Amino acid sequence: MLESMNTIHKIVELGCSNGWRLNNFYKKFNGVNCFGVDASIKAIENGKKRYPHITFFHGLLSQIPLEEEFDLVIVSFVLHSLVSV
């Protein structure tokens, strides 16, 4: 559990779909900076229309298009898609 919501300033979700989960965090953490990455161009386009306060990036987990630090990283329902070689 997070000790204080005041420590959360930047959140990224890897495999964010259209950003619906990030939008919930945005509301809960009073307008925190949210970033989402997803492989689906359709999901990213939909998210940009529905949640203009979220910054979206099209990309794969093998090549995440971000080099920033985040206070919270969400990776939910994504790991089951990874295949070990």
PyMOL Python script that loads the backbone (N, CA, C, O; Angstrom):
from pymol import cmd

cmd.read_pdbstr("""\
ATOM      1  N   MET A   1       0.840  -1.190   0.000  1.00  0.00           N
ATOM      2  CA  MET A   1       0.000   0.000   0.000  1.00  0.00           C
ATOM      3  C   MET A   1       0.876   1.240   0.000  1.00  0.00           C
ATOM      4  O   MET A   1       1.917   1.272   0.656  1.00  0.00           O
ATOM      5  N   LEU A   2       0.463   2.241  -0.721  1.00  0.00           N
ATOM      6  CA  LEU A   2       1.214   3.486  -0.785  1.00  0.00           C
ATOM      7  C   LEU A   2       1.091   4.228   0.536  1.00  0.00           C
ATOM      8  O   LEU A   2      -0.002   4.344   1.090  1.00  0.00           O
ATOM      9  N   GLU A   3       2.216   4.730   1.041  1.00  0.00           N
ATOM     10  CA  GLU A   3       2.186   5.451   2.305  1.00  0.00           C
ATOM     11  C   GLU A   3       1.460   6.782   2.180  1.00  0.00           C
ATOM     12  O   GLU A   3       0.728   7.184   3.084  1.00  0.00           O
ATOM     13  N   SER A   4       1.664   7.466   1.059  1.00  0.00           N
ATOM     14  CA  SER A   4       1.031   8.761   0.874  1.00  0.00           C
ATOM     15  C   SER A   4       0.769   9.008  -0.597  1.00  0.00           C
ATOM     16  O   SER A   4       1.625   8.763  -1.447  1.00  0.00           O
ATOM     17  N   MET A   5      -0.403   9.488  -0.880  1.00  0.00           N
ATOM     18  CA  MET A   5      -0.718   9.823  -2.268  1.00  0.00           C
ATOM     19  C   MET A   5       0.109  11.018  -2.717  1.00  0.00           C
ATOM     20  O   MET A   5       0.255  11.244  -3.919  1.00  0.00           O
ATOM     21  N   ASN A   6       0.654  11.788  -1.780  1.00  0.00           N
ATOM     22  CA  ASN A   6       1.470  12.949  -2.126  1.00  0.00           C
ATOM     23  C   ASN A   6       2.790  12.557  -2.770  1.00  0.00           C
ATOM     24  O   ASN A   6       3.453  13.401  -3.373  1.00  0.00           O
ATOM     25  N   THR A   7       3.184  11.297  -2.656  1.00  0.00           N
ATOM     26  CA  THR A   7       4.450  10.860  -3.246  1.00  0.00           C
ATOM     27  C   THR A   7       4.285  10.428  -4.699  1.00  0.00           C
ATOM     28  O   THR A   7       5.277  10.148  -5.372  1.00  0.00           O
ATOM     29  N   ILE A   8       3.057  10.369  -5.193  1.00  0.00           N
ATOM     30  CA  ILE A   8       2.793   9.937  -6.556  1.00  0.00           C
ATOM     31  C   ILE A   8       2.604  11.172  -7.442  1.00  0.00           C
ATOM     32  O   ILE A   8       1.646  11.929  -7.282  1.00  0.00           O
ATOM     33  N   HIS A   9       3.541  11.358  -8.377  1.00  0.00           N
ATOM     34  CA  HIS A   9       3.463  12.500  -9.286  1.00  0.00           C
ATOM     35  C   HIS A   9       3.372  12.067 -10.748  1.00  0.00           C
ATOM     36  O   HIS A   9       2.789  12.767 -11.576  1.00  0.00           O
ATOM     37  N   LYS A  10       3.959  10.901 -11.058  1.00  0.00           N
ATOM     38  CA  LYS A  10       3.953  10.403 -12.441  1.00  0.00           C
ATOM     39  C   LYS A  10       3.657   8.913 -12.444  1.00  0.00           C
ATOM     40  O   LYS A  10       4.302   8.133 -11.744  1.00  0.00           O
ATOM     41  N   ILE A  11       2.664   8.529 -13.251  1.00  0.00           N
ATOM     42  CA  ILE A  11       2.261   7.136 -13.369  1.00  0.00           C
ATOM     43  C   ILE A  11       2.360   6.725 -14.835  1.00  0.00           C
ATOM     44  O   ILE A  11       1.994   7.487 -15.730  1.00  0.00           O
ATOM     45  N   VAL A  12       2.856   5.519 -15.069  1.00  0.00           N
ATOM     46  CA  VAL A  12       2.847   4.961 -16.421  1.00  0.00           C
ATOM     47  C   VAL A  12       2.202   3.583 -16.363  1.00  0.00           C
ATOM     48  O   VAL A  12       2.420   2.815 -15.425  1.00  0.00           O
ATOM     49  N   GLU A  13       1.400   3.286 -17.389  1.00  0.00           N
ATOM     50  CA  GLU A  13       0.823   1.950 -17.502  1.00  0.00           C
ATOM     51  C   GLU A  13       1.301   1.340 -18.814  1.00  0.00           C
ATOM     52  O   GLU A  13       1.105   1.905 -19.890  1.00  0.00           O
ATOM     53  N   LEU A  14       1.926   0.184 -18.701  1.00  0.00           N
ATOM     54  CA  LEU A  14       2.417  -0.550 -19.863  1.00  0.00           C
ATOM     55  C   LEU A  14       1.345  -1.555 -20.256  1.00  0.00           C
ATOM     56  O   LEU A  14       1.010  -2.455 -19.486  1.00  0.00           O
ATOM     57  N   GLY A  15       0.818  -1.394 -21.447  1.00  0.00           N
ATOM     58  CA  GLY A  15      -0.342  -2.190 -21.861  1.00  0.00           C
ATOM     59  C   GLY A  15      -1.602  -1.522 -21.354  1.00  0.00           C
ATOM     60  O   GLY A  15      -2.428  -2.158 -20.699  1.00  0.00           O
ATOM     61  N   CYS A  16      -1.754  -0.236 -21.656  1.00  0.00           N
ATOM     62  CA  CYS A  16      -2.812   0.588 -21.060  1.00  0.00           C
ATOM     63  C   CYS A  16      -4.157   0.507 -21.767  1.00  0.00           C
ATOM     64  O   CYS A  16      -5.135   1.075 -21.281  1.00  0.00           O
ATOM     65  N   SER A  17      -4.233  -0.186 -22.907  1.00  0.00           N
ATOM     66  CA  SER A  17      -5.461  -0.195 -23.714  1.00  0.00           C
ATOM     67  C   SER A  17      -5.818   1.251 -24.058  1.00  0.00           C
ATOM     68  O   SER A  17      -4.979   1.980 -24.588  1.00  0.00           O
ATOM     69  N   ASN A  18      -7.050   1.679 -23.765  1.00  0.00           N
ATOM     70  CA  ASN A  18      -7.421   3.056 -24.088  1.00  0.00           C
ATOM     71  C   ASN A  18      -7.232   4.008 -22.906  1.00  0.00           C
ATOM     72  O   ASN A  18      -7.617   5.175 -22.982  1.00  0.00           O
ATOM     73  N   GLY A  19      -6.644   3.520 -21.823  1.00  0.00           N
ATOM     74  CA  GLY A  19      -6.334   4.384 -20.682  1.00  0.00           C
ATOM     75  C   GLY A  19      -7.390   4.446 -19.600  1.00  0.00           C
ATOM     76  O   GLY A  19      -7.300   5.289 -18.708  1.00  0.00           O
ATOM     77  N   TRP A  20      -8.387   3.579 -19.649  1.00  0.00           N
ATOM     78  CA  TRP A  20      -9.474   3.644 -18.664  1.00  0.00           C
ATOM     79  C   TRP A  20      -8.963   3.483 -17.228  1.00  0.00           C
ATOM     80  O   TRP A  20      -9.449   4.154 -16.318  1.00  0.00           O
ATOM     81  N   ARG A  21      -7.980   2.593 -17.025  1.00  0.00           N
ATOM     82  CA  ARG A  21      -7.435   2.401 -15.680  1.00  0.00           C
ATOM     83  C   ARG A  21      -6.639   3.630 -15.245  1.00  0.00           C
ATOM     84  O   ARG A  21      -6.743   4.073 -14.102  1.00  0.00           O
ATOM     85  N   LEU A  22      -5.852   4.171 -16.157  1.00  0.00           N
ATOM     86  CA  LEU A  22      -5.096   5.392 -15.853  1.00  0.00           C
ATOM     87  C   LEU A  22      -6.030   6.536 -15.499  1.00  0.00           C
ATOM     88  O   LEU A  22      -5.726   7.335 -14.614  1.00  0.00           O
ATOM     89  N   ASN A  23      -7.158   6.621 -16.178  1.00  0.00           N
ATOM     90  CA  ASN A  23      -8.118   7.672 -15.868  1.00  0.00           C
ATOM     91  C   ASN A  23      -8.613   7.559 -14.431  1.00  0.00           C
ATOM     92  O   ASN A  23      -8.823   8.574 -13.766  1.00  0.00           O
ATOM     93  N   ASN A  24      -8.800   6.334 -13.946  1.00  0.00           N
ATOM     94  CA  ASN A  24      -9.202   6.150 -12.545  1.00  0.00           C
ATOM     95  C   ASN A  24      -8.112   6.634 -11.596  1.00  0.00           C
ATOM     96  O   ASN A  24      -8.409   7.259 -10.578  1.00  0.00           O
ATOM     97  N   PHE A  25      -6.862   6.352 -11.920  1.00  0.00           N
ATOM     98  CA  PHE A  25      -5.758   6.838 -11.099  1.00  0.00           C
ATOM     99  C   PHE A  25      -5.667   8.368 -11.160  1.00  0.00           C
ATOM    100  O   PHE A  25      -5.395   9.022 -10.153  1.00  0.00           O
ATOM    101  N   TYR A  26      -5.894   8.918 -12.330  1.00  0.00           N
ATOM    102  CA  TYR A  26      -5.878  10.368 -12.513  1.00  0.00           C
ATOM    103  C   TYR A  26      -6.870  11.028 -11.556  1.00  0.00           C
ATOM    104  O   TYR A  26      -6.555  12.030 -10.914  1.00  0.00           O
ATOM    105  N   LYS A  27      -8.056  10.459 -11.472  1.00  0.00           N
ATOM    106  CA  LYS A  27      -9.080  11.004 -10.573  1.00  0.00           C
ATOM    107  C   LYS A  27      -8.707  10.787  -9.101  1.00  0.00           C
ATOM    108  O   LYS A  27      -8.852  11.693  -8.280  1.00  0.00           O
ATOM    109  N   LYS A  28      -8.229   9.585  -8.778  1.00  0.00           N
ATOM    110  CA  LYS A  28      -7.909   9.261  -7.387  1.00  0.00           C
ATOM    111  C   LYS A  28      -6.746  10.087  -6.849  1.00  0.00           C
ATOM    112  O   LYS A  28      -6.744  10.476  -5.682  1.00  0.00           O
ATOM    113  N   PHE A  29      -5.763  10.353  -7.696  1.00  0.00           N
ATOM    114  CA  PHE A  29      -4.573  11.078  -7.275  1.00  0.00           C
ATOM    115  C   PHE A  29      -4.614  12.549  -7.702  1.00  0.00           C
ATOM    116  O   PHE A  29      -3.570  13.166  -7.917  1.00  0.00           O
ATOM    117  N   ASN A  30      -5.804  13.097  -7.823  1.00  0.00           N
ATOM    118  CA  ASN A  30      -6.005  14.530  -8.055  1.00  0.00           C
ATOM    119  C   ASN A  30      -5.221  15.098  -9.229  1.00  0.00           C
ATOM    120  O   ASN A  30      -4.494  16.080  -9.078  1.00  0.00           O
ATOM    121  N   GLY A  31      -5.367  14.490 -10.383  1.00  0.00           N
ATOM    122  CA  GLY A  31      -4.758  15.040 -11.582  1.00  0.00           C
ATOM    123  C   GLY A  31      -3.293  14.730 -11.776  1.00  0.00           C
ATOM    124  O   GLY A  31      -2.575  15.508 -12.404  1.00  0.00           O
ATOM    125  N   VAL A  32      -2.835  13.607 -11.249  1.00  0.00           N
ATOM    126  CA  VAL A  32      -1.443  13.185 -11.412  1.00  0.00           C
ATOM    127  C   VAL A  32      -1.115  13.038 -12.904  1.00  0.00           C
ATOM    128  O   VAL A  32      -2.006  12.774 -13.711  1.00  0.00           O
ATOM    129  N   ASN A  33       0.156  13.208 -13.268  1.00  0.00           N
ATOM    130  CA  ASN A  33       0.589  13.036 -14.661  1.00  0.00           C
ATOM    131  C   ASN A  33       0.546  11.562 -15.033  1.00  0.00           C
ATOM    132  O   ASN A  33       1.222  10.741 -14.413  1.00  0.00           O
ATOM    133  N   CYS A  34      -0.248  11.223 -16.043  1.00  0.00           N
ATOM    134  CA  CYS A  34      -0.421   9.836 -16.464  1.00  0.00           C
ATOM    135  C   CYS A  34       0.082   9.633 -17.880  1.00  0.00           C
ATOM    136  O   CYS A  34      -0.143  10.458 -18.766  1.00  0.00           O
ATOM    137  N   PHE A  35       0.773   8.505 -18.073  1.00  0.00           N
ATOM    138  CA  PHE A  35       1.328   8.127 -19.362  1.00  0.00           C
ATOM    139  C   PHE A  35       0.932   6.688 -19.632  1.00  0.00           C
ATOM    140  O   PHE A  35       0.961   5.850 -18.731  1.00  0.00           O
ATOM    141  N   GLY A  36       0.560   6.398 -20.875  1.00  0.00           N
ATOM    142  CA  GLY A  36       0.173   5.043 -21.237  1.00  0.00           C
ATOM    143  C   GLY A  36       0.871   4.585 -22.495  1.00  0.00           C
ATOM    144  O   GLY A  36       1.083   5.362 -23.426  1.00  0.00           O
ATOM    145  N   VAL A  37       1.230   3.303 -22.512  1.00  0.00           N
ATOM    146  CA  VAL A  37       1.876   2.689 -23.671  1.00  0.00           C
ATOM    147  C   VAL A  37       1.053   1.465 -24.065  1.00  0.00           C
ATOM    148  O   VAL A  37       0.707   0.644 -23.216  1.00  0.00           O
ATOM    149  N   ASP A  38       0.744   1.348 -25.348  1.00  0.00           N
ATOM    150  CA  ASP A  38       0.013   0.172 -25.805  1.00  0.00           C
ATOM    151  C   ASP A  38       0.405  -0.138 -27.245  1.00  0.00           C
ATOM    152  O   ASP A  38       0.790   0.756 -27.999  1.00  0.00           O
ATOM    153  N   ALA A  39       0.304  -1.410 -27.618  1.00  0.00           N
ATOM    154  CA  ALA A  39       0.641  -1.857 -28.966  1.00  0.00           C
ATOM    155  C   ALA A  39      -0.482  -1.586 -29.961  1.00  0.00           C
ATOM    156  O   ALA A  39      -0.251  -1.582 -31.171  1.00  0.00           O
ATOM    157  N   SER A  40      -1.695  -1.362 -29.462  1.00  0.00           N
ATOM    158  CA  SER A  40      -2.842  -1.166 -30.335  1.00  0.00           C
ATOM    159  C   SER A  40      -3.020   0.311 -30.705  1.00  0.00           C
ATOM    160  O   SER A  40      -3.270   1.153 -29.843  1.00  0.00           O
ATOM    161  N   ILE A  41      -2.889   0.603 -31.975  1.00  0.00           N
ATOM    162  CA  ILE A  41      -3.088   1.972 -32.445  1.00  0.00           C
ATOM    163  C   ILE A  41      -4.546   2.398 -32.217  1.00  0.00           C
ATOM    164  O   ILE A  41      -4.811   3.548 -31.865  1.00  0.00           O
ATOM    165  N   LYS A  42      -5.486   1.468 -32.421  1.00  0.00           N
ATOM    166  CA  LYS A  42      -6.905   1.794 -32.210  1.00  0.00           C
ATOM    167  C   LYS A  42      -7.170   2.177 -30.753  1.00  0.00           C
ATOM    168  O   LYS A  42      -7.897   3.132 -30.479  1.00  0.00           O
ATOM    169  N   ALA A  43      -6.579   1.429 -29.825  1.00  0.00           N
ATOM    170  CA  ALA A  43      -6.773   1.739 -28.408  1.00  0.00           C
ATOM    171  C   ALA A  43      -6.178   3.102 -28.063  1.00  0.00           C
ATOM    172  O   ALA A  43      -6.783   3.876 -27.322  1.00  0.00           O
ATOM    173  N   ILE A  44      -5.009   3.391 -28.593  1.00  0.00           N
ATOM    174  CA  ILE A  44      -4.361   4.677 -28.332  1.00  0.00           C
ATOM    175  C   ILE A  44      -5.203   5.821 -28.906  1.00  0.00           C
ATOM    176  O   ILE A  44      -5.394   6.835 -28.234  1.00  0.00           O
ATOM    177  N   GLU A  45      -5.700   5.678 -30.118  1.00  0.00           N
ATOM    178  CA  GLU A  45      -6.530   6.713 -30.733  1.00  0.00           C
ATOM    179  C   GLU A  45      -7.804   6.947 -29.922  1.00  0.00           C
ATOM    180  O   GLU A  45      -8.210   8.090 -29.711  1.00  0.00           O
ATOM    181  N   ASN A  46      -8.433   5.859 -29.466  1.00  0.00           N
ATOM    182  CA  ASN A  46      -9.637   5.972 -28.653  1.00  0.00           C
ATOM    183  C   ASN A  46      -9.319   6.676 -27.330  1.00  0.00           C
ATOM    184  O   ASN A  46     -10.074   7.540 -26.885  1.00  0.00           O
ATOM    185  N   GLY A  47      -8.209   6.305 -26.713  1.00  0.00           N
ATOM    186  CA  GLY A  47      -7.823   6.914 -25.445  1.00  0.00           C
ATOM    187  C   GLY A  47      -7.539   8.400 -25.562  1.00  0.00           C
ATOM    188  O   GLY A  47      -7.898   9.176 -24.677  1.00  0.00           O
ATOM    189  N   LYS A  48      -6.900   8.798 -26.645  1.00  0.00           N
ATOM    190  CA  LYS A  48      -6.604  10.222 -26.851  1.00  0.00           C
ATOM    191  C   LYS A  48      -7.898  11.037 -26.957  1.00  0.00           C
ATOM    192  O   LYS A  48      -7.951  12.184 -26.512  1.00  0.00           O
ATOM    193  N   LYS A  49      -8.931  10.444 -27.546  1.00  0.00           N
ATOM    194  CA  LYS A  49     -10.216  11.141 -27.660  1.00  0.00           C
ATOM    195  C   LYS A  49     -10.952  11.186 -26.322  1.00  0.00           C
ATOM    196  O   LYS A  49     -11.507  12.217 -25.942  1.00  0.00           O
ATOM    197  N   ARG A  50     -10.948  10.056 -25.612  1.00  0.00           N
ATOM    198  CA  ARG A  50     -11.712   9.961 -24.359  1.00  0.00           C
ATOM    199  C   ARG A  50     -11.023  10.618 -23.176  1.00  0.00           C
ATOM    200  O   ARG A  50     -11.683  11.188 -22.307  1.00  0.00           O
ATOM    201  N   TYR A  51      -9.686  10.541 -23.139  1.00  0.00           N
ATOM    202  CA  TYR A  51      -8.934  11.026 -21.977  1.00  0.00           C
ATOM    203  C   TYR A  51      -7.788  11.926 -22.432  1.00  0.00           C
ATOM    204  O   TYR A  51      -6.630  11.510 -22.406  1.00  0.00           O
ATOM    205  N   PRO A  52      -8.094  13.145 -22.845  1.00  0.00           N
ATOM    206  CA  PRO A  52      -7.048  14.036 -23.367  1.00  0.00           C
ATOM    207  C   PRO A  52      -6.001  14.442 -22.323  1.00  0.00           C
ATOM    208  O   PRO A  52      -4.948  14.968 -22.682  1.00  0.00           O
ATOM    209  N   HIS A  53      -6.275  14.207 -21.053  1.00  0.00           N
ATOM    210  CA  HIS A  53      -5.330  14.549 -19.983  1.00  0.00           C
ATOM    211  C   HIS A  53      -4.261  13.461 -19.791  1.00  0.00           C
ATOM    212  O   HIS A  53      -3.352  13.629 -18.977  1.00  0.00           O
ATOM    213  N   ILE A  54      -4.363  12.363 -20.523  1.00  0.00           N
ATOM    214  CA  ILE A  54      -3.372  11.281 -20.459  1.00  0.00           C
ATOM    215  C   ILE A  54      -2.483  11.365 -21.693  1.00  0.00           C
ATOM    216  O   ILE A  54      -2.969  11.598 -22.799  1.00  0.00           O
ATOM    217  N   THR A  55      -1.183  11.175 -21.504  1.00  0.00           N
ATOM    218  CA  THR A  55      -0.241  11.166 -22.617  1.00  0.00           C
ATOM    219  C   THR A  55      -0.045   9.730 -23.072  1.00  0.00           C
ATOM    220  O   THR A  55       0.392   8.881 -22.294  1.00  0.00           O
ATOM    221  N   PHE A  56      -0.366   9.456 -24.325  1.00  0.00           N
ATOM    222  CA  PHE A  56      -0.300   8.099 -24.860  1.00  0.00           C
ATOM    223  C   PHE A  56       0.877   7.930 -25.818  1.00  0.00           C
ATOM    224  O   PHE A  56       1.282   8.859 -26.517  1.00  0.00           O
ATOM    225  N   PHE A  57       1.407   6.706 -25.822  1.00  0.00           N
ATOM    226  CA  PHE A  57       2.484   6.332 -26.737  1.00  0.00           C
ATOM    227  C   PHE A  57       2.155   4.983 -27.348  1.00  0.00           C
ATOM    228  O   PHE A  57       1.698   4.076 -26.652  1.00  0.00           O
ATOM    229  N   HIS A  58       2.382   4.850 -28.626  1.00  0.00           N
ATOM    230  CA  HIS A  58       2.231   3.567 -29.293  1.00  0.00           C
ATOM    231  C   HIS A  58       3.572   2.855 -29.197  1.00  0.00           C
ATOM    232  O   HIS A  58       4.601   3.415 -29.575  1.00  0.00           O
ATOM    233  N   GLY A  59       3.567   1.624 -28.694  1.00  0.00           N
ATOM    234  CA  GLY A  59       4.817   0.893 -28.590  1.00  0.00           C
ATOM    235  C   GLY A  59       4.639  -0.489 -28.011  1.00  0.00           C
ATOM    236  O   GLY A  59       3.575  -0.845 -27.504  1.00  0.00           O
ATOM    237  N   LEU A  60       5.704  -1.258 -28.097  1.00  0.00           N
ATOM    238  CA  LEU A  60       5.744  -2.621 -27.577  1.00  0.00           C
ATOM    239  C   LEU A  60       6.547  -2.641 -26.287  1.00  0.00           C
ATOM    240  O   LEU A  60       7.393  -1.778 -26.053  1.00  0.00           O
ATOM    241  N   LEU A  61       6.272  -3.635 -25.454  1.00  0.00           N
ATOM    242  CA  LEU A  61       7.029  -3.750 -24.203  1.00  0.00           C
ATOM    243  C   LEU A  61       8.502  -4.049 -24.454  1.00  0.00           C
ATOM    244  O   LEU A  61       9.351  -3.736 -23.620  1.00  0.00           O
ATOM    245  N   SER A  62       8.803  -4.645 -25.583  1.00  0.00           N
ATOM    246  CA  SER A  62      10.202  -4.942 -25.896  1.00  0.00           C
ATOM    247  C   SER A  62      10.963  -3.689 -26.318  1.00  0.00           C
ATOM    248  O   SER A  62      12.193  -3.689 -26.362  1.00  0.00           O
ATOM    249  N   GLN A  63      10.231  -2.630 -26.624  1.00  0.00           N
ATOM    250  CA  GLN A  63      10.850  -1.364 -27.030  1.00  0.00           C
ATOM    251  C   GLN A  63      10.013  -0.207 -26.483  1.00  0.00           C
ATOM    252  O   GLN A  63       9.403   0.537 -27.251  1.00  0.00           O
ATOM    253  N   ILE A  64       9.984  -0.056 -25.170  1.00  0.00           N
ATOM    254  CA  ILE A  64       9.171   0.977 -24.533  1.00  0.00           C
ATOM    255  C   ILE A  64       9.686   2.357 -24.956  1.00  0.00           C
ATOM    256  O   ILE A  64      10.872   2.647 -24.796  1.00  0.00           O
ATOM    257  N   PRO A  65       8.809   3.206 -25.493  1.00  0.00           N
ATOM    258  CA  PRO A  65       9.231   4.499 -26.034  1.00  0.00           C
ATOM    259  C   PRO A  65       9.402   5.590 -24.975  1.00  0.00           C
ATOM    260  O   PRO A  65       9.152   6.762 -25.258  1.00  0.00           O
ATOM    261  N   LEU A  66       9.821   5.227 -23.769  1.00  0.00           N
ATOM    262  CA  LEU A  66      10.012   6.193 -22.685  1.00  0.00           C
ATOM    263  C   LEU A  66      11.330   5.934 -21.982  1.00  0.00           C
ATOM    264  O   LEU A  66      11.747   4.787 -21.823  1.00  0.00           O
ATOM    265  N   GLU A  67      11.981   7.006 -21.564  1.00  0.00           N
ATOM    266  CA  GLU A  67      13.214   6.870 -20.785  1.00  0.00           C
ATOM    267  C   GLU A  67      13.143   7.748 -19.542  1.00  0.00           C
ATOM    268  O   GLU A  67      14.147   8.328 -19.127  1.00  0.00           O
ATOM    269  N   GLU A  68      11.981   7.840 -18.962  1.00  0.00           N
ATOM    270  CA  GLU A  68      11.770   8.673 -17.784  1.00  0.00           C
ATOM    271  C   GLU A  68      11.635   7.797 -16.549  1.00  0.00           C
ATOM    272  O   GLU A  68      11.516   6.575 -16.643  1.00  0.00           O
ATOM    273  N   GLU A  69      11.655   8.442 -15.395  1.00  0.00           N
ATOM    274  CA  GLU A  69      11.385   7.744 -14.138  1.00  0.00           C
ATOM    275  C   GLU A  69       9.945   8.020 -13.732  1.00  0.00           C
ATOM    276  O   GLU A  69       9.415   9.107 -13.962  1.00  0.00           O
ATOM    277  N   PHE A  70       9.321   7.012 -13.120  1.00  0.00           N
ATOM    278  CA  PHE A  70       7.936   7.134 -12.701  1.00  0.00           C
ATOM    279  C   PHE A  70       7.816   6.706 -11.246  1.00  0.00           C
ATOM    280  O   PHE A  70       8.592   5.888 -10.752  1.00  0.00           O
ATOM    281  N   ASP A  71       6.828   7.277 -10.576  1.00  0.00           N
ATOM    282  CA  ASP A  71       6.572   6.921  -9.184  1.00  0.00           C
ATOM    283  C   ASP A  71       5.769   5.634  -9.071  1.00  0.00           C
ATOM    284  O   ASP A  71       5.845   4.931  -8.064  1.00  0.00           O
ATOM    285  N   LEU A  72       5.004   5.334 -10.104  1.00  0.00           N
ATOM    286  CA  LEU A  72       4.185   4.130 -10.111  1.00  0.00           C
ATOM    287  C   LEU A  72       4.144   3.578 -11.528  1.00  0.00           C
ATOM    288  O   LEU A  72       3.853   4.306 -12.477  1.00  0.00           O
ATOM    289  N   VAL A  73       4.439   2.285 -11.669  1.00  0.00           N
ATOM    290  CA  VAL A  73       4.387   1.610 -12.964  1.00  0.00           C
ATOM    291  C   VAL A  73       3.340   0.508 -12.866  1.00  0.00           C
ATOM    292  O   VAL A  73       3.406  -0.350 -11.986  1.00  0.00           O
ATOM    293  N   ILE A  74       2.382   0.542 -13.772  1.00  0.00           N
ATOM    294  CA  ILE A  74       1.311  -0.451 -13.781  1.00  0.00           C
ATOM    295  C   ILE A  74       1.548  -1.399 -14.952  1.00  0.00           C
ATOM    296  O   ILE A  74       1.645  -0.974 -16.103  1.00  0.00           O
ATOM    297  N   VAL A  75       1.639  -2.684 -14.640  1.00  0.00           N
ATOM    298  CA  VAL A  75       1.771  -3.728 -15.661  1.00  0.00           C
ATOM    299  C   VAL A  75       0.734  -4.773 -15.289  1.00  0.00           C
ATOM    300  O   VAL A  75       1.025  -5.719 -14.556  1.00  0.00           O
ATOM    301  N   SER A  76      -0.461  -4.598 -15.792  1.00  0.00           N
ATOM    302  CA  SER A  76      -1.561  -5.466 -15.415  1.00  0.00           C
ATOM    303  C   SER A  76      -2.109  -6.169 -16.643  1.00  0.00           C
ATOM    304  O   SER A  76      -2.353  -5.530 -17.667  1.00  0.00           O
ATOM    305  N   PHE A  77      -2.303  -7.459 -16.554  1.00  0.00           N
ATOM    306  CA  PHE A  77      -2.833  -8.266 -17.656  1.00  0.00           C
ATOM    307  C   PHE A  77      -1.966  -8.176 -18.907  1.00  0.00           C
ATOM    308  O   PHE A  77      -2.473  -8.231 -20.027  1.00  0.00           O
ATOM    309  N   VAL A  78      -0.670  -8.039 -18.711  1.00  0.00           N
ATOM    310  CA  VAL A  78       0.255  -7.961 -19.840  1.00  0.00           C
ATOM    311  C   VAL A  78       1.225  -9.132 -19.798  1.00  0.00           C
ATOM    312  O   VAL A  78       1.553  -9.706 -20.837  1.00  0.00           O
ATOM    313  N   LEU A  79       1.679  -9.485 -18.618  1.00  0.00           N
ATOM    314  CA  LEU A  79       2.715 -10.509 -18.489  1.00  0.00           C
ATOM    315  C   LEU A  79       2.277 -11.862 -19.041  1.00  0.00           C
ATOM    316  O   LEU A  79       3.120 -12.649 -19.473  1.00  0.00           O
ATOM    317  N   HIS A  80       0.985 -12.145 -19.034  1.00  0.00           N
ATOM    318  CA  HIS A  80       0.502 -13.425 -19.577  1.00  0.00           C
ATOM    319  C   HIS A  80       0.726 -13.510 -21.087  1.00  0.00           C
ATOM    320  O   HIS A  80       0.661 -14.593 -21.667  1.00  0.00           O
ATOM    321  N   SER A  81       0.987 -12.375 -21.717  1.00  0.00           N
ATOM    322  CA  SER A  81       1.204 -12.354 -23.168  1.00  0.00           C
ATOM    323  C   SER A  81       2.649 -12.636 -23.553  1.00  0.00           C
ATOM    324  O   SER A  81       2.944 -12.897 -24.719  1.00  0.00           O
ATOM    325  N   LEU A  82       3.543 -12.583 -22.582  1.00  0.00           N
ATOM    326  CA  LEU A  82       4.956 -12.800 -22.880  1.00  0.00           C
ATOM    327  C   LEU A  82       5.229 -14.280 -23.078  1.00  0.00           C
ATOM    328  O   LEU A  82       4.704 -15.130 -22.359  1.00  0.00           O
ATOM    329  N   VAL A  83       6.040 -14.561 -24.043  1.00  0.00           N
ATOM    330  CA  VAL A  83       6.395 -15.942 -24.354  1.00  0.00           C
ATOM    331  C   VAL A  83       7.900 -16.086 -24.191  1.00  0.00           C
ATOM    332  O   VAL A  83       8.663 -15.329 -24.790  1.00  0.00           O
ATOM    333  N   SER A  84       8.332 -17.048 -23.388  1.00  0.00           N
ATOM    334  CA  SER A  84       9.777 -17.269 -23.234  1.00  0.00           C
ATOM    335  C   SER A  84      10.281 -18.083 -24.416  1.00  0.00           C
ATOM    336  O   SER A  84       9.608 -18.988 -24.910  1.00  0.00           O
ATOM    337  N   VAL A  85      11.456 -17.742 -24.842  1.00  0.00           N
ATOM    338  CA  VAL A  85      12.037 -18.412 -26.007  1.00  0.00           C
ATOM    339  C   VAL A  85      13.173 -19.310 -25.602  1.00  0.00           C
ATOM    340  O   VAL A  85      13.783 -19.956 -26.454  1.00  0.00           O
TER     341      VAL A  85
END
""", "prot")
cmd.dss("prot")
cmd.show_as("cartoon", "prot")
cmd.util.cbc("prot")
cmd.orient("prot")
